[in-house]
Amino acid sequence: MTTTPVRNVAACVTAVDPCSLVMLGTGQCLACTAIPGCGLCREGNRCLRGTAPGPMRTTCAAGSWVFSPLACF
């Protein structure tokens, strides 16, 4: 049996959730909501993958979810 080396390295790399890369601190709301598909749950100060109604894989208290940069103010 022979093996063929993988030529498409990108196919072997696990995609990183861009929301998880946001370093929360000053300006966290704008930094988080500026990334397409990310929103800020102010409860717990977490940048999460989601849509306008709320986060995808977890819950966020009513009134704590911010998906638009305009709602950061």
Summary of the structure (lengths in Angstrom):
residues: 73
radius of gyration: 16.7
end to end distance: 62.2
largest distance: 62.2
contacts: 160
relative contact order: 0.18
helix: 25%
strand: 19%
